[in-house]
Amino acid sequence: MRYFISSTAGLLLVFAALTGCSKSVDTTVPPAAPEAVEATRVSFANAECPIMGGKPSAELTTEYDGKTIGFCCDGCPEKWASLSDEDKAEKFAKVDAHAGHDHADGDHDHSDHSDE
């Protein structure tokens, strides 16, 4: 009987040593925090895409008459580039975010519309 008890106790000790503690310790390293990204707000001269009419995207822009024009879809900048100057002026006039009020006086607010 003594042999049976010591053998059982020995097996339990070996089993405990091989399996370790029942409480697991998380040794994984948490992911590093992403680096801060400097973001620049894009202010579009147009309220809608002059080609398809969708919401302008900061990734799809071009310069037109000293203004930043935003487009909604990948193909829109190419379509815009292929237009004549007259067609560009006509399409831009339809989506101009600042149409209908004078910017020359500089004494007004933009609370009635947004560039977003």
N, C-alpha and C positions, 0 to 999 in steps of 0.2 A: 504494500500500500504506500509506503514511504517513497519507493521508487516511482510509482505512478504519479504522486503529487509533485515530486521534484521534476519529473519529466514534463508534466503539464505546465508547471510554472516556467520551466526553461523554454518551452515552445511559445508560451505567451510573451515572454521577454523578447524572443527573437522576432516574433510577429510584430510587436510594438516597435521594435527598432527598425524593422523594414518598412512599416507603413507610416511611421512618424506620428506626430501629434494630430489629433482629430481636428484641431483648429488650424485652418489654413491661413497663411499669411500672404497677402497680396504683394508680390514683389515686382509687379509690372510697373513700368515707369509711365506716368500719364503723358499724353501727347503734349508737345511743346505748344505754347500759345502762339497763334499766328502773329507775324510781324505786323505792326501798324502799317496801314496802307494810306497814303495820302490821296484823298479824293478831291477832284476839282469839279465843281458844279458846272454843267454846261447850260448856257443860256441860249436858247434857240430864238431866231428871229421869226420862226414860223410856228404856228399853233398846231398844225397838222402837216403830215408829209405832203409835199406838193405833187407827188406822183399818184400815190394810192389813198391818201387821206387818213392814214393811221397815225398812231402816236409816235413822234420822233424819238429815235434812239441815240444815245450818246456815242455809240460805236459806229454809227453810220451818218457821217456829216461831211459837208463840203463848205467852202467859202463862196459866197455869192454877193457881189456888190458891197464888200466889206462886212458882211454879216455871216453868222454861222447858221447854215440850213441843216436841219435834221431830217432823216428819212426813216421809214418804218421797216423796210424789207431790204434784203441783200441786193436785189436787182434794181432798186430805185435810184441809187447814185449813178449807175451806168445809163439808165434811161434819161436822167436829168442831164448828164454830160452830152448826150446826143441831141438835145433840144437846141433850137435856134435861140438867139438872144431874146427875140420877141416872144417866143413861147415860154421861156424861163420867166420873163417879166410878167406875163399873163398868169402863169401858174402860181408864181410867188405872191402876186397881188391877192389871189383868192385865199391864201393861208397865212398872210402877214399877221403876226400876233399884235402888231402895233398900228395896224391900219385904223383909220378913223379918228386918230387924235394926234396933235402936234407935239413933237418932242423938242422943238426949238426953244420954247420958253423954259423948260427944265423945272417948272413949278407945278408938278402934279404927282399923284401917287399911282401905284399900279395895283391897288387893292381890288380893282374890278376885274383883273385877269391874272393869270399865273403862267409861267414858262414851263411848268411841269406837266 
